[in-house]
Amino acid sequence: MEIENNKNFAVFTKEMRKTHTILAPTMLPIHFKLLSGIMKKYGYKLEFFDGDTNSAIEEGLKSVHNDICYPAMIVIGQLMEALKSGKYDPDKTALIMSQTGGGCRASNYIHLLRKALKENNLEQVPVISLNASGLEKHEGFKMYPGLLIKCIYALYYGDLLMYMYNQCKSYEINKGETDRVLDKWIEILKEKFESLKYLKVRELYKNIILDFSKIELEETEKVKVGIVGEIYLKYSPLGNNNLEEFLREDNAEVVMSGVTDFFMYCLSNSEIDYKLYGMKKVSSKFTKIGCSYLEHLQNVMIDSIKKYSNFRAPAPFKELKTSVEEYIGRGVKMGEGWLMTAEMLELINSGVNNIVCAQPFGCLPNHIVGKGMIRGIMEKHPEANIVVVDYDPSSTKVNQENRIKLMLANAKLSEYILNN
């Protein structure tokens, strides 16, 4: 046991890279498959644990109090469940969790996890803080420049695969074909990341898009439903009770923005911090350069989608920034901040009027930027059909699905009236 920041906790050492498996909670099913392969290439035995929702909640309730955020409860429950499953040796297992350092309670998840480990006599299990602000450092875990660059590219490839998958899955004539194409490209990209071939983004974007374009699709138009919300509940099937699958079973097309928008949002906030709060100008300049490069990668993707297919392309991040000017200040950046409002506006402006806003019950930041902004949005966009769904341990799946079904019924009624 080593001491850091005047607190006792196990530190992930260089020696542990050879002996320890690093467990991470699952969130992005497509993206994380790419990231797992990249991390292994750099010597990290990374595994994403995907357990059952009910058992994760049950374990989470035992490990943390029920007033904490629902995502924390599930994530901590997942990891504790994995350690108790007998599949992993606690003496040769480490955990990893993101830590933003912002005003959201997510910054405290890592400390709650360590508390849970201590209460279960598992203090020897190191918890690695994945952060970009120097909150904690572990000598055995480093994001080398090459590793970081590969992870960034993996997120963009993951976003493209997600866009293509969502626009094909609900319409496929040959059941399972979309999944086969997705799995094929995940394996191809894993291979590309073993060399520098992953850098040929234009060529790979083109081939991915053309391959998905070959999938035989129904010509009938289905109700499009956008999903926004707290980042974990938005993307994690475990967190949102398989929301995407539920919508598809109800004959809807799922529409979601890419996770790279969130990272560009985080970087662009440094510019706002400098303007509004007098933060370091040097940091603002570096993050501005970084954000510009990420925007470039996104623009290449958008251009490729428009050039090689009839698939719907996402809006550029610059448009997201300007779209919120009449609604909310860009200094509002707790939780998903102004980005959540921007995502709802992007959906409406692209013709996706039906939106599910997934929120942890009692999450004040996201209630402000999500539920709190809906009235202002609907005053200017009366065609919008938005439902807020709260997720917490006491919320039943039936109640959540009933709210979504009511939204879908309104959507189908609106389309019927419009077409007749």
C-alpha positions in Angstrom: 0.0 0.0 0.0 1.4 3.4 -1.0 0.3 6.8 0.1 -0.7 9.6 -2.3 -2.4 12.9 -1.6 -2.3 12.1 2.1 -4.8 9.2 1.6 -4.2 5.5 1.8 -5.0 3.6 -1.4 -3.4 1.1 -3.6 -1.3 2.5 -6.5 -1.1 0.8 -9.9 2.7 0.2 -10.3 4.8 -0.6 -13.4 5.2 -4.2 -12.2 1.4 -4.6 -12.2 1.2 -4.0 -16.0 2.5 -7.5 -16.4 0.4 -9.2 -13.7 -2.9 -7.3 -13.4 -6.1 -7.3 -15.5 -7.6 -3.8 -15.6 -11.4 -3.9 -15.4 -13.5 -1.0 -16.8 -17.3 -0.5 -16.7 -18.9 -0.8 -20.2 -20.6 2.2 -21.8 -20.0 2.4 -25.6 -20.5 -1.1 -27.1 -18.9 -0.3 -30.5 -16.2 2.1 -29.5 -14.9 0.1 -26.5 -14.2 -2.9 -28.7 -11.7 -0.9 -30.6 -10.2 0.7 -27.5 -9.7 -2.6 -25.8 -7.5 -3.9 -28.7 -5.5 -0.7 -28.7 -4.8 -0.8 -24.9 -3.7 -4.5 -25.1 -1.2 -3.5 -27.8 0.4 -1.1 -25.3 0.7 -3.8 -22.6 -2.5 -3.1 -20.7 -4.8 -6.2 -20.1 -8.0 -4.2 -20.3 -11.4 -5.8 -20.1 -14.8 -4.2 -20.1 -17.2 -5.9 -17.7 -20.7 -6.1 -18.9 -23.0 -7.5 -16.2 -26.8 -7.6 -15.7 -28.6 -4.4 -14.8 -30.5 -5.8 -11.8 -27.5 -7.5 -10.2 -25.3 -4.4 -10.8 -28.0 -2.2 -9.1 -28.3 -4.6 -6.2 -24.5 -4.6 -5.7 -24.4 -0.8 -6.1 -27.0 -0.3 -3.4 -24.9 -2.4 -1.1 -21.8 -0.5 -1.9 -22.9 3.1 -2.0 -25.9 5.0 -0.5 -29.0 5.3 -2.6 -28.8 9.1 -2.9 -25.8 9.0 -5.2 -26.1 9.3 -8.9 -27.7 6.3 -10.7 -24.7 6.0 -13.1 -22.3 5.8 -10.1 -24.5 3.1 -8.5 -24.5 1.0 -11.7 -20.8 1.5 -12.5 -19.6 0.8 -9.0 -22.0 -2.1 -8.7 -20.7 -3.6 -12.0 -17.1 -3.5 -10.8 -17.8 -4.8 -7.3 -19.9 -7.6 -8.9 -17.0 -8.5 -11.2 -14.6 -8.7 -8.3 -17.0 -10.9 -6.3 -17.8 -13.2 -9.3 -14.8 -15.4 -8.8 -13.7 -14.8 -12.4 -11.0 -12.3 -11.3 -8.3 -12.6 -8.7 -8.5 -9.5 -6.5 -4.7 -9.7 -6.0 -4.1 -9.5 -9.8 -6.9 -7.1 -10.7 -7.1 -3.3 -11.0 -10.0 -1.1 -11.8 -10.2 2.1 -13.9 -12.7 4.9 -13.9 -12.9 8.3 -15.5 -12.6 11.4 -13.2 -13.5 14.8 -14.7 -12.6 17.1 -11.8 -15.6 19.3 -12.6 -18.5 20.3 -10.5 -20.5 17.1 -11.3 -20.6 14.4 -8.6 -18.9 12.1 -11.1 -15.6 13.5 -9.8 -16.3 11.6 -6.6 -17.2 8.2 -8.1 -13.6 7.0 -7.7 -13.6 7.8 -4.0 -16.9 6.0 -3.5 -15.4 3.0 -5.3 -12.4 3.0 -3.0 -14.7 3.2 0.0 -16.7 0.2 -1.3 -13.5 -1.8 -1.8 -12.3 -1.0 1.7 -15.7 -2.1 3.2 -15.4 -5.4 1.4 -11.7 -5.9 2.5 -10.5 -5.4 -1.1 -8.2 -2.4 -0.4 -5.4 -4.1 -2.3 -7.2 -3.5 -5.6 -5.8 -0.3 -7.3 -8.3 2.1 -8.8 -6.8 4.1 -11.7 -8.1 7.6 -12.3 -8.5 8.3 -16.0 -8.3 12.1 -16.2 -6.8 14.9 -18.2 -6.3 17.4 -15.4 -3.6 15.7 -13.3 -5.9 14.8 -10.4 -4.1 11.5 -9.8 -1.2 9.8 -11.3 -0.2 6.1 -11.3 3.3 5.2 -12.4 2.1 2.0 -14.0 -0.5 3.7 -16.2 0.4 6.3 -18.7 -1.4 7.6 -21.8 1.5 7.8 -24.2 1.1 10.2 -27.1 0.9 7.3 -29.6 -1.8 5.6 -27.4 -3.8 8.8 -27.0 -3.8 9.5 -30.8 -4.9 5.9 -31.5 -7.7 6.2 -28.9 -8.9 9.5 -30.5 -9.1 7.9 -34.0 -10.8 4.9 -32.5 -13.6 7.2 -31.1 -14.1 8.7 -34.6 -14.3 5.3 -36.3 -16.6 4.2 -33.6 -18.9 7.2 -34.2 -19.0 6.5 -37.9 -19.9 2.9 -37.3 -22.6 3.9 -34.9 -24.1 6.4 -37.4 -24.1 3.8 -40.1 -25.5 1.0 -37.8 -28.3 3.1 -36.5 -29.4 4.2 -40.0 -29.4 0.6 -41.3 -30.5 -1.6 -38.4 -34.2 -0.7 -38.3 -34.6 -1.0 -42.0 -32.6 -4.2 -42.8 -34.4 -6.7 -44.9 -32.0 -9.6 -44.2 -32.0 -9.8 -40.4 -28.6 -9.7 -38.9 -26.8 -8.3 -41.9 -26.1 -4.9 -40.2 -24.5 -6.6 -37.3 -22.4 -8.8 -39.6 -21.1 -5.7 -41.4 -20.4 -4.0 -38.1 -18.5 -6.9 -36.7 -16.5 -7.2 -39.9 -15.4 -3.6 -39.7 -14.6 -3.8 -36.0 -12.1 -6.6 -36.8 -10.7 -4.8 -39.8 -10.1 -1.6 -37.8 -8.5 -3.6 -34.9 -6.0 -4.9 -37.5 -5.4 -1.4 -38.9 -4.6 -0.1 -35.4 -1.7 -2.6 -35.2 0.2 -0.4 -37.7 -0.1 3.1 -39.0 -2.8 2.1 -41.5 -5.5 3.5 -39.2 -4.3 7.0 -40.3 -5.8 6.5 -43.8 -9.1 8.0 -42.6 -10.5 9.1 -45.9 -10.0 5.7 -47.5 -11.3 3.8 -44.5 -14.3 6.2 -44.0 -15.2 5.7 -47.7 -14.9 1.9 -47.5 -17.0 1.7 -44.3 -19.7 3.9 -45.8 -19.8 2.0 -49.1 -20.0 -1.4 -47.3 -23.0 -0.3 -45.2 -24.6 1.2 -48.3 -24.7 -2.4 -49.8 -27.1 -3.5 -47.0 -30.6 -4.1 -48.5 -33.0 -1.8 -46.7 -36.8 -1.3 -46.6 -38.0 1.8 -48.3 -40.6 2.6 -45.7 -40.0 5.6 -43.5 -40.0 5.0 -39.8 -40.4 7.3 -36.8 -37.0 8.7 -36.0 -36.3 9.1 -32.3 -33.2 11.0 -31.0 -31.6 10.0 -27.7 -29.8 12.7 -25.6 -29.0 12.9 -21.9 -26.3 12.2 -19.3 -23.4 10.6 -21.2 -23.6 7.2 -19.4 -27.3 6.8 -19.6 -27.3 8.0 -23.2 -24.9 5.4 -24.5 -24.9 2.5 -22.1 -27.5 -0.2 -22.7 -27.0 -1.3 -19.1 -27.8 2.2 -17.8 -30.8 3.0 -20.0 -32.5 -0.5 -19.9 -31.6 -1.3 -23.5 -33.3 1.9 -24.8 -32.1 1.5 -28.4 -33.3 -2.0 -28.6 -36.7 -1.1 -27.1 -37.1 1.7 -29.7 -36.2 -0.5 -32.6 -38.7 -3.2 -31.4 -41.3 -0.4 -31.5 -40.5 0.2 -35.2 -38.5 3.3 -34.7 -35.1 4.5 -36.0 -32.6 5.5 -33.3 -30.6 8.7 -33.8 -27.7 9.6 -31.6 -24.9 12.1 -31.8 -21.3 10.9 -31.6 -19.3 10.7 -28.4 -16.6 12.8 -30.0 -18.9 15.8 -29.7 -18.6 15.5 -25.9 -14.8 15.6 -26.0 -14.8 18.6 -28.3 -17.2 20.2 -25.9 -14.9 19.6 -23.0 -11.9 21.0 -24.9 -13.8 24.1 -26.1 -14.9 24.9 -22.5 -11.3 25.9 -21.8 -11.7 28.8 -24.2 -14.8 29.9 -22.3 -13.0 29.4 -19.0 -10.3 31.9 -20.2 -12.9 34.5 -21.4 -15.3 34.3 -18.5 -13.2 33.2 -15.5 -9.7 34.3 -16.3 -8.2 30.8 -16.5 -4.7 30.3 -18.1 -4.4 31.7 -21.6 -1.8 29.0 -22.5 -4.2 26.2 -21.7 -6.8 27.9 -23.7 -4.5 28.1 -26.8 -3.5 24.5 -26.6 -7.0 23.2 -26.2 -8.2 25.4 -29.1 -5.6 23.8 -31.3 -6.6 20.3 -30.1 -10.3 21.1 -30.7 -9.6 22.4 -34.2 -7.9 19.1 -35.1 -10.8 17.1 -33.7 -13.2 19.2 -35.7 -11.1 18.5 -38.8 -11.4 14.8 -38.3 -15.2 15.2 -37.8 -15.4 17.3 -41.0 -13.6 14.6 -43.0 -16.2 12.1 -41.8 -19.1 14.4 -42.6 -17.8 15.1 -46.1 -17.3 11.3 -46.7 -20.9 10.5 -45.6 -22.3 13.2 -48.0 -20.0 12.2 -50.9 -20.4 8.4 -50.8 -23.9 7.8 -49.6 -27.4 9.1 -48.9 -27.0 8.5 -45.2 -27.7 11.4 -42.8 -24.5 13.1 -41.7 -24.2 14.8 -38.2 -23.9 18.6 -37.9 -20.4 20.0 -37.5 -19.4 20.8 -34.0 -19.1 24.5 -34.9 -22.8 24.5 -35.8 -23.6 23.0 -32.4 -21.8 25.9 -30.6 -23.6 28.6 -32.5 -27.0 26.9 -32.4 -27.4 27.5 -28.6 -26.7 31.2 -28.6 -30.4 32.1 -28.3 -31.1 29.5 -25.6 -28.2 29.1 -23.1 -24.8 30.6 -22.4 -21.7 28.5 -23.1 -20.5 29.2 -19.6 -23.1 26.6 -18.5 -20.9 23.5 -18.4 -21.8 21.4 -15.4 -22.9 17.9 -16.4 -23.5 17.9 -20.1 -23.9 21.7 -20.0 -24.9 23.6 -23.1 -24.1 20.5 -25.3 -27.3 18.8 -24.3 -29.4 21.7 -25.5 -27.3 21.8 -28.7 -27.9 18.1 -29.3 -31.7 18.6 -29.0 -31.6 21.5 -31.4 -29.4 19.6 -33.9 -32.0 16.7 -33.9 -34.9 19.1 -34.4 -33.1 21.0 -37.2 -32.4 17.7 -39.0 -36.0 16.7 -38.9 -35.8 14.4 -35.8 -38.6 15.9 -33.7 -39.0 13.0 -31.3 -36.5 13.0 -28.5 -35.9 10.9 -25.4 -33.9 12.8 -22.7 -32.3 10.2 -20.4 -31.4 11.6 -17.0 -30.4 10.3 -13.6 -33.1 11.1 -11.1 -32.0 14.0 -8.9 -29.1 15.1 -11.2 -29.4 18.8 -10.8 -27.0 19.9 -13.6 -28.7 17.7 -16.2 -32.2 18.7 -15.0 -31.3 22.3 -15.7 -29.7 21.8 -19.1 -32.1 19.0 -20.1 -35.5 19.2 -18.6 -35.1 22.9 -17.8 -34.4 23.9 -21.4 -37.3 22.0 -23.0 -39.9 24.8 -22.6 -37.6 27.3 -24.3 -36.9 24.9 -27.1 -40.6 24.0 -27.6 -41.6 27.7 -27.7 -39.5 28.1 -30.8 -40.0 24.6 -32.1 -43.6 23.6 -31.3 -43.2 20.5 -33.6 -40.8 19.0 -31.0 -42.0 16.0 -29.1 -39.7 15.6 -26.1 -40.0 13.2 -23.2 -37.7 13.2 -20.1 -37.1 9.8 -18.6 -35.6 9.6 -15.1 -33.5 6.6 -14.2 -32.8 5.5 -10.7 -33.0 2.2 -8.7 -36.6 2.7 -7.7 -37.8 3.5 -11.2 -39.5 0.5 -12.8 -38.7 -0.4 -16.4 -42.4 -0.5 -17.1 -43.0 3.1 -16.1 -40.0 4.3 -18.2 -41.2 2.4 -21.2 -44.8 3.6 -20.8 -43.6 7.2 -21.0 -41.6 6.4 -24.1 -44.6 4.6 -25.7 -46.7 7.7 -25.1 -44.1 9.8 -26.9 -44.1 7.3 -29.8 -47.9 7.3 -30.0 -47.8 11.1 -30.3 -45.1 10.9 -32.9 -47.1 8.4 -35.0 -50.3 10.4 -34.6 -48.5 13.6 -35.8 -47.1 11.8 -38.9 -50.5 10.4 -39.7 -52.1 13.8 -39.5 -49.3 15.3 -41.6 -49.6 12.6 -44.3 -53.4 12.7 -44.5 
